[in-house]
Amino acid sequence: MSILNIGTRALMANQTVLQTTGNNIANVNTPGYSRQSAVLRTIQGEYTGSGYIGKGVDVVTIQRNYSAFLTRQSALAGATSAGDTARAAKLKQLEGIFPGGASGLGAAVNDMLNAFSDVASAPTDLTARTVALTRVSETASRMRSSSQSLDDLQQGVVQEISQKVDSVNSLATSIAGVNDRLARAQGSGQSPNDLLDQRDQLVRELNQYVQTTSIAASDGTVGIFLGGSQALVLGNTASTLVVTVDDFNDPLKSKIALTRSGQSVTLDENSLGGGEVPGLLRFQNADLAEGRNLLGRLTLAISTSMNDQHKLGLDLSGNQGGNLFTPTVFGTGNILNPTPANTGIQSADLSIGISDLTKFAASDYELAFATGTSGTVARRSDSMVTPFTYDPASGVFSFFNPASSLNDLPAFDGLTLSAPAGTTPAIGDRLLLKPFSTSASNISAEFSTPRALAVASPVAGRMGSTNAGSLQLTSLRARTNPPTVATTATPVVLTFTDPNNYTRSDIAGTFAYTSGAAIEATQPAVPPLSEWSAVLQGSPKAGDTFTVFGIKDSSINPATNTANNNYIDLTLNAGNASAMMDLRDTAMFDGSALTDGYASMISQIGIRTQSANYSAEVSSSIAANLESDRTGVSGVNLDEEASKLLQYQQAYQASAKMIQIAQGIFDTLMQTMR
């Protein structure tokens, strides 16, 4: 009977091995399946006088081929790759909102400024004026269109984040369910391989959305943690993730909060590591925010500079110019309160102003009061912090001046802040400043009447008819409208006493002359306070003169009354058109010219996109290599399984033959005994 028992056991063992191999082959394409192996054990032999006689083989367990280290590394690398890929894909969409070439916003800005060249050449040509206004309208339209595209992208990202958070919650619930089944199977003494594979696959899928840390418990369950310490799954209980706003209730930012046992904790996306959800959050809260601020800065700088210059001109009727573009008005959407709310100063108490367009930085700012009279303003784009002092009695802010190491600057990054007199902040009060977020939303051309285009300058200049030197007028620009020379009708005459000095009819004294240097209406020159600025070149002779005339408003003298306007025909004056055209070369955006602002903008976005694409390629390659290593241990190799199938088939057949021989011996023995 021993040989029969040995054969029976061998037959059953080899049948199990064959079944296990077949199961491997059947699951070769099953996601998350780990190759299984039947572990065989020799049965302790029976002692006889002739030694120990073997009693066959038995199956100890079905072993799961699995490396905890490789599985964990593969999941983490997959999370990093998923996050980088999701962010890179969205940055590609952001880059597409700002095309180059003729269809881009930069071309529209250039065409608009160049259109004033034709107006300068023919200021009475209504067609040229209409073309210029059409270019203004087209520029505004492209700014609005870009802003709307950013809004659409923002909405799509918010929806996608919400959908992926729902998937995280579903997977967390499934993991908790598998945990429960594994805990129940813990007492069987055997490893529930399929359940373990199922849980590992769920964890792997979860890491595609958000990076997690798994910690095994003694009851066979695992705890799943986010951000290093926040429990998403504990045993058979799953927490819930929700999409929420940041602590300033910024509608353009999203945060993720974890709710467990009625308690909610807001998670920092920087602590979440990899995964599509953190990748999308980083895109929305950083990349998309910068894109919006870059567009807003470009829009605000161009529209404000064009408006300011247009107001310095006169239209065909001699009226002072107004706004070309809808002016940006800083409202409640540009200043946000935190949660919990401040106890002192509120968003409605604070006002943002513009000091210097050329110093704008494309960023949001966080204002924080350390005391009731001092604090810091932090630039969110690069975390640069500027201290300030605040006078509650006047509501005036003063910012840190590196040159004097004092808080005596009236502005920071070209912006000013003020509050009503008597506004008293409390210690710890915070406010979020978003000066550029809405600049392009509702911009449009203010008028379409070509006669209202104010291209004439309220000042004009004339060289003396008897000048003997090489003196020439390079430029003459009004800084105020109307300037005093226009309201008083008293020209200002510069009379040169020698090639290097001159006197003025309006100010006593002798002044030094430098060829190519600006001569301001106010001496010493303070450009923002001056009324006009003239640039002369060449070498004058003693007695040479230059006269600055004011062109009066039509309410004082009709435009056609050239005698009263110092014999200057207003309709033929195009000084302000030239000044608007010259805005092209103004150093406006981080030192770049106004016309290069768009190129600089798309370059910054392009650099981000290129960097994100590179990161995605590298992390994807690392993830693929680690997954290959994992499947090298856990995956099914069909060639290997096929060879094992033949091997185990022969063993099975041999076991069956052993049983057949044992049966024959037994039958012979029985016949002999009869």
VONURO-58275 format. One record per residue (C-alpha): residue in one letter; y, z, x. Coordinates in steps of 0.02 Angstrom, whole numbers, padded with zeros to 5 digits, always signed. Layout:
REM VONURO-58275
aYZX;...
REM end
This chain:
REM VONURO-58275
m+00000+00000+00000;s+00118+00030+00148;i+00131-00155+00189;l+00163-00192+00005;n+00301-00061+00000;i+00376-00130+00159;g+00374-00305+00091;t+00448-00252-00076;r+00588-00159+00009;a+00622-00305+00126;l+00622-00424-00021;m+00749-00318-00116;a+00856-00293+00039;n+00861-00478+00079;q+00896-00517-00102;t+01047-00402-00093;v+01103-00485+00068;l+01084-00656-00012;q+01180-00598-00165;t+01320-00529-00056;t+01332-00691+00042;g+01336-00790-00119;n+01474-00677-00184;n+01575-00711-00026;i+01554-00898-00049;a+01602-00887-00232;n+01763-00792-00190;v+01817-00898-00042;n+01976-00949-00136;t+02006-00785-00227;p+02176-00710-00176;g+02156-00541-00092;y+01966-00548-00081;s+01894-00462+00073;r+01730-00525+00143;q+01585-00408+00107;s+01432-00370+00210;a+01271-00282+00162;v+01236-00142+00287;l+01048-00125+00319;r+00960+00029+00385;t+00784+00053+00454;i+00685+00178+00352;q+00621+00321+00458;g+00446+00279+00519;e+00290+00377+00470;y+00208+00478+00610;t+00026+00445+00649;g-00088+00479+00793;s-00050+00304+00851;g+00138+00334+00844;y+00274+00304+00716;i+00236+00164+00596;g+00388+00079+00520;k+00415+00089+00333;g+00535-00057+00313;v+00720-00078+00277;d+00846-00016+00150;v+01025-00063+00099;v+01145+00078+00144;t+01305+00005+00067;i+01406-00152+00038;q+01539-00146+00173;r+01714-00216+00148;n+01776-00308+00302;y+01952-00240+00312;s+02084-00189+00440;a+02212-00065+00373;f+02329-00103+00518;l+02325-00292+00497;t+02341-00278+00309;r+02494-00167+00325;q+02574-00278+00459;s+02542-00435+00357;a+02621-00357+00202;l+02775-00301+00299;a+02796-00470+00383;g+02775-00555+00214;a+02912-00444+00142;t+03030-00489+00283;s+02991-00674+00264;a+03016-00669+00076;g+03185-00583+00093;d+03247-00703+00228;t+03187-00855+00132;a+03267-00798-00032;r+03434-00767+00053;a+03429-00931+00150;a+03394-01029-00010;k+03544-00951-00098;l+03657-00980+00052;k+03607-01163+00044;q+03669-01165-00136;l+03830-01078-00084;e+03857-01206+00053;g+03835-01345-00075;i+03981-01278-00179;f+04101-01323-00037;p+04065-01504+00013;g+04157-01595+00149;g+04227-01770+00143;a+04331-01850+00006;s+04254-01744-00132;g+04293-01579-00048;l+04436-01459-00078;g+04501-01489+00098;a+04530-01673+00061;a+04624-01627-00098;v+04738-01509+00000;n+04773-01642+00132;d+04806-01775+00001;m+04926-01658-00089;l+05028-01620+00066;n+05026-01801+00123;a+05091-01854-00047;f+05255-01768-00008;s+05277-01890+00136;d+05304-02031+00011;v+05423-01921-00089;a+05520-01882+00071;s+05535-02068+00105;a+05592-02109-00072;p+05653-01951-00161;t+05714-02048-00314;d+05548-02139-00339;l+05473-02061-00496;t+05305-02142-00458;a+05294-02054-00289;r+05343-01891-00373;t+05209-01916-00507;v+05077-01948-00374;a+05126-01787-00285;l+05112-01687-00446;t+04944-01769-00483;r+04883-01713-00311;v+04943-01537-00349;s+04846-01538-00513;e+04690-01608-00427;t+04697-01472-00294;a+04710-01338-00428;s+04566-01417-00523;r+04451-01415-00372;m+04497-01234-00336;r+04452-01187-00516;s+04293-01290-00509;s+04237-01203-00349;s+04274-01034-00427;q+04173-01080-00582;s+04028-01136-00473;l+04033-00968-00386;d+04029-00882-00555;d+03879-00988-00607;l+03789-00947-00445;q+03831-00763-00470;q+03758-00765-00646;g+03600-00852-00586;v+03574-00725-00447;v+03599-00579-00567;q+03468-00651-00686;e+03348-00683-00544;i+03367-00506-00477;s+03334-00438-00651;q+03177-00544-00671;k+03108-00493-00502;v+03143-00309-00538;d+03041-00330-00698;s+02900-00402-00592;v+02911-00252-00474;n+02895-00134-00622;s+02745-00230-00689;l+02657-00227-00520;a+02696-00042-00498;t+02616-00006-00667;s+02463-00108-00619;i+02445-00016-00453;a+02455+00150-00545;g+02317+00089-00661;v+02204+00037-00517;n+02240+00204-00433;d+02175+00291-00587;r+02014+00188-00588;l+01988+00219-00402;a+02009+00406-00424;r+01876+00402-00560;a+01758+00303-00447;q+01785+00421-00301;g+01632+00529-00344;s+01507+00386-00339;g+01485+00400-00152;q+01507+00212-00130;s+01663+00110-00093;p+01730+00015-00247;n+01768-00140-00144;d+01833-00250-00283;l+01954-00117-00344;l+02017-00090-00168;d+02043-00277-00147;q+02134-00282-00313;r+02251-00142-00261;d+02286-00217-00090;q+02326-00383-00171;l+02445-00299-00293;v+02530-00208-00149;r+02542-00373-00054;e+02622-00456-00206;l+02738-00308-00227;n+02798-00328-00048;q+02851-00505-00088;y+02983-00427-00200;v+03024-00266-00107;q+02960-00190+00054;t+02854-00035+00028;t+02763+00099+00125;s+02588+00151+00071;i+02519+00326+00101;a+02338+00363+00056;a+02293+00520-00039;s+02130+00617-00031;d+02081+00568-00208;g+02072+00383-00163;t+02243+00338-00231;v+02393+00278-00130;g+02576+00323-00147;i+02698+00178-00142;f+02871+00218-00074;l+03035+00119-00066;g+03176+00141+00056;g+03068+00256+00160;s+03057+00403+00041;q+03081+00355-00141;a+02916+00358-00235;l+02883+00203-00340;v+02700+00249-00373;l+02620+00420-00359;g+02439+00429-00414;n+02425+00352-00587;t+02612+00366-00624;a+02739+00229-00589;s+02928+00247-00580;t+03046+00115-00649;l+03174+00009-00558;v+03332-00044-00648;v+03479-00155-00599;t+03642-00058-00602;v+03822-00073-00540;d+03894+00002-00381;d+03998+00160-00376;f+04157+00061-00411;n+04083-00027-00563;d+04117-00192-00475;p+04054-00330-00592;l+04020-00442-00442;k+03902-00321-00357;s+03728-00258-00404;k+03629-00106-00352;i+03449-00052-00383;a+03413+00120-00453;l+03244+00207-00465;t+03211+00313-00618;r+03076+00447-00612;s+03053+00594-00729;g+03223+00564-00806;q+03312+00566-00637;s+03397+00410-00570;v+03429+00374-00386;t+03533+00224-00329;l+03454+00138-00179;d+03548+00063-00034;e+03491-00118-00013;n+03506-00097+00176;s+03367+00034+00170;l+03252-00074+00063;g+03199-00184+00208;g+03123-00352+00163;g+03076-00432-00001;e+03158-00554-00120;v+03255-00420-00214;p+03344-00349-00059;g+03370-00527+00004;l+03457-00576-00158;l+03557-00415-00159;r+03619-00447+00017;f+03667-00624-00032;q+03760-00568-00187;n+03845-00416-00113;a+03889-00489+00057;d+03871-00678+00072;l+03929-00726-00102;a+04068-00596-00094;e+04130-00672+00069;g+04122-00848-00003;r+04226-00791-00152;n+04351-00703-00038;l+04364-00855+00076;l+04402-00966-00074;g+04521-00836-00144;r+04614-00818+00020;l+04629-01007+00038;t+04691-01023-00141;l+04814-00878-00132;a+04886-00932+00036;i+04907-01115-00011;s+04973-01087-00186;t+05093-00949-00133;s+05161-01043+00018;m+05185-01200-00087;n+05268-01101-00226;d+05383-01010-00106;q+05436-01171-00021;h+05460-01264-00185;k+05576-01127-00246;l+05687-01164-00096;g+05721-01340-00159;l+05824-01426-00294;d+05759-01550-00421;l+05838-01715-00471;s+05959-01623-00586;g+06010-01499-00452;n+05912-01355-00529;q+05823-01229-00420;g+05636-01262-00402;g+05505-01152-00483;n+05318-01126-00454;l+05208-01276-00420;f+05049-01176-00454;t+05011-01036-00574;p+05062-00883-00472;t+04929-00753-00436;v+04963-00588-00522;f+04867-00439-00455;g+04798-00343-00603;t+04667-00213-00646;g+04527-00330-00592;n+04594-00322-00414;i+04594-00131-00402;l+04442-00032-00461;n+04412+00153-00492;p+04255+00239-00429;t+04123+00333-00528;p+04149+00479-00546;a+04333+00443-00576;n+04474+00501-00463;t+04563+00660-00512;g+04731+00602-00442;i+04782+00422-00415;q+04707+00289-00531;s+04688+00100-00514;a+04831+00073-00637;d+04946+00172-00522;l+04923+00058-00373;s+05007-00111-00344;i+04961-00244-00215;g+05096-00354-00139;i+05104-00495-00013;s+05191-00470+00152;d+05128-00609+00266;l+05015-00751+00209;t+04964-00793+00387;k+04880-00624+00414;f+04760-00627+00266;a+04580-00575+00301;a+04446-00633+00178;s+04384-00462+00127;d+04381-00321+00001;y+04452-00153+00053;e+04408+00027+00016;l+04554+00148+00008;a+04512+00332+00037;f+04628+00482+00035;a+04583+00618+00160;t+04732+00719+00099;g+04864+00693-00033;t+04975+00607+00096;s+04856+00517+00215;g+04694+00421+00223;t+04614+00259+00280;v+04591+00083+00217;a+04425+00005+00272;r+04400-00183+00280;r+04228-00210+00206;s+04194-00375+00295;d+04187-00295+00467;s+04212-00107+00434;m+04379-00105+00526;v+04473+00054+00476;t+04663+00069+00470;p+04741+00243+00446;f+04891+00261+00329;t+05015+00391+00271;y+05079+00403+00094;d+05240+00476+00026;p+05210+00540-00153;a+05397+00557-00183;s+05430+00370-00156;g+05255+00297-00180;v+05270+00208-00011;f+05119+00175+00102;s+05139+00158+00292;f+04998+00091+00398;f+04943+00118+00577;n+05041+00022+00708;p+04941+00003+00871;a+05100-00038+00966;s+05178+00130+00928;s+05022+00232+00883;l+05110+00282+00722;n+05088+00246+00538;d+05248+00146+00522;l+05194-00029+00471;p+05236-00080+00292;a+05081-00189+00275;f+04900-00215+00330;d+04819-00387+00343;g+04974-00462+00261;l+04961-00348+00108;t+05069-00205+00046;l+05026-00059-00067;s+05139+00046-00175;a+05130+00171-00317;p+05259+00238-00439;a+05367+00375-00367;g+05289+00543-00400;t+05108+00482-00403;t+05005+00616-00317;p+04829+00576-00254;a+04694+00708-00237;i+04587+00739-00084;g+04438+00622-00089;d+04516+00495-00208;r+04449+00319-00176;l+04495+00145-00238;l+04421-00028-00210;l+04546-00167-00174;k+04493-00347-00213;p+04649-00451-00179;f+04563-00620-00172;s+04422-00611-00299;t+04517-00690-00445;s+04643-00802-00355;a+04555-00966-00394;s+04493-00922-00568;n+04639-00982-00674;i+04748-01079-00554;s+04830-01237-00621;a+04984-01345-00596;e+05138-01267-00677;f+05223-01428-00734;s+05198-01616-00737;t+05377-01681-00753;p+05419-01783-00597;r+05607-01748-00609;a+05569-01561-00596;l+05494-01582-00423;a+05616-01489-00311;v+05615-01593-00152;a+05800-01583-00108;s+05858-01449+00012;p+06004-01336-00037;v+06072-01358+00140;a+06112-01512+00241;g+06183-01544+00414;r+06299-01670+00495;m+06340-01707+00676;g+06521-01723+00724;s+06582-01903+00720;t+06658-01886+00894;n+06509-01801+00979;a+06486-01862+01157;g+06325-01771+01204;s+06142-01803+01159;l+06134-01669+01025;q+06010-01707+00884;l+05951-01615+00728;t+05763-01582+00731;s+05750-01481+00571;l+05856-01387+00445;r+05767-01270+00325;a+05832-01160+00187;r+05765-00982+00184;t+05850-00930+00023;n+05903-01027-00131;p+06045-01039-00157;p+06110-00996+00017;t+06285-00927+00038;v+06351-01093+00104;a+06308-01167-00065;t+06383-01030-00175;t+06544-01015-00073;a+06561-01201-00035;t+06615-01151+00141;p+06527-01252+00277;v+06472-01170+00439;v+06532-01264+00592;l+06450-01244+00763;t+06569-01295+00905;f+06496-01311+01079;t+06603-01245+01221;d+06484-01310+01353;p+06301-01370+01359;n+06236-01192+01346;n+06353-01101+01225;y+06432-01123+01055;t+06545-01033+00932;r+06528-01019+00743;s+06656-01033+00606;d+06575-00891+00506;i+06537-00764+00644;a+06650-00713+00786;g+06586-00727+00964;t+06499-00847+01080;f+06314-00881+01066;a+06188-00951+01191;y+06112-01119+01151;t+05934-01167+01198;s+05872-01340+01157;g+05732-01330+01028;a+05763-01147+00982;a+05802-01102+00802;i+05979-01056+00754;e+05976-00938+00606;a+06111-00911+00477;t+06105-00726+00522;q+06130-00681+00705;p+06034-00596+00781;a+05901-00689+00686;v+05785-00598+00566;p+05695-00747+00485;p+05645-00668+00318;l+05825-00610+00293;s+05910-00768+00355;e+05978-00902+00235;w+05940-01055+00335;s+05870-01107+00502;a+05922-01257+00607;v+05835-01326+00761;l+05942-01434+00877;q+05885-01528+01030;g+05975-01614+01170;s+06121-01576+01284;p+06290-01562+01197;k+06461-01592+01276;a+06607-01474+01259;g+06689-01504+01091;d+06533-01572+01006;t+06504-01500+00831;f+06367-01477+00704;t+06408-01430+00523;v+06293-01350+00394;f+06338-01388+00213;g+06276-01308+00055;i+06222-01419-00090;k+06281-01332-00247;d+06181-01299-00404;s+06209-01425-00544;s+06286-01289-00652;i+06430-01286-00527;n+06441-01467-00477;p+06342-01613-00550;a+06222-01695-00430;t+06317-01858-00439;n+06480-01776-00388;t+06457-01809-00203;a+06635-01764-00161;n+06608-01586-00218;n+06442-01580-00125;n+06521-01625+00042;y+06488-01807+00008;i+06300-01778+00004;d+06204-01867-00134;l+06078-01740-00201;t+05962-01874-00265;l+05941-01944-00089;n+05907-01777-00008;a+05724-01742+00033;g+05738-01597+00153;n+05625-01485+00050;a+05493-01621+00034;s+05488-01628+00224;a+05475-01439+00231;m+05328-01441+00109;m+05244-01577+00210;d+05270-01474+00368;l+05167-01333+00292;r+05016-01431+00352;d+05038-01364+00528;t+05075-01183+00482;a+04955-01063+00571;m+04881-00986+00414;f+04696-00945+00424;d+04644-00841+00575;g+04758-00949+00681;s+04700-01113+00603;a+04826-01232+00525;l+04842-01235+00337;t+04757-01404+00327;d+04614-01337+00435;g+04587-01187+00322;y+04452-01270+00218;a+04360-01332+00372;s+04366-01156+00444;m+04301-01088+00279;i+04151-01204+00265;s+04118-01175+00450;q+04101-00988+00420;i+03984-01017+00274;g+03888-01146+00374;i+03862-01024+00518;r+03792-00895+00396;t+03677-01025+00320;q+03616-01086+00489;s+03583-00909+00547;a+03491-00867+00385;n+03384-01025+00400;y+03337-00980+00578;s+03290-00803+00526;a+03186-00872+00383;e+03093-00992+00498;v+03056-00856+00626;s+03001-00726+00499;s+02894-00854+00406;s+02807-00900+00568;i+02774-00717+00609;a+02710-00685+00432;a+02594-00836+00441;n+02522-00779+00608;l+02491-00602+00546;e+02413-00664+00386;s+02301-00775+00491;d+02250-00623+00593;r+02214-00526+00434;t+02109-00663+00357;g+02019-00680+00524;v+01948-00508+00486;s+01941-00507+00297;g+01932-00691+00252;v+01777-00792+00210;n+01719-00927+00331;l+01611-01050+00235;d+01522-01115+00391;e+01477-00938+00442;e+01420-00892+00267;a+01315-01051+00254;s+01223-01010+00414;k+01194-00833+00353;l+01130-00901+00189;l+00995-00998+00280;q+00953-00847+00387;y+00938-00729+00240;q+00843-00859+00139;q+00710-00867+00273;a+00702-00677+00281;y+00684-00672+00093;q+00544-00800+00096;a+00458-00705+00236;s+00470-00545+00135;a+00394-00633-00013;k+00254-00698+00099;m+00225-00520+00160;i+00204-00462-00019;q+00084-00606-00051;i-00021-00561+00101;a-00019-00377+00054;q-00079-00424-00121;g-00220-00528-00047;i-00275-00386+00067;f-00272-00269-00080;d-00376-00388-00186;t-00504-00409-00046;l-00515-00222-00025;m-00546-00197-00210;q-00683-00327-00214;t-00768-00247-00064;m-00765-00077-00146;r-00848-00145-00302;
REM end
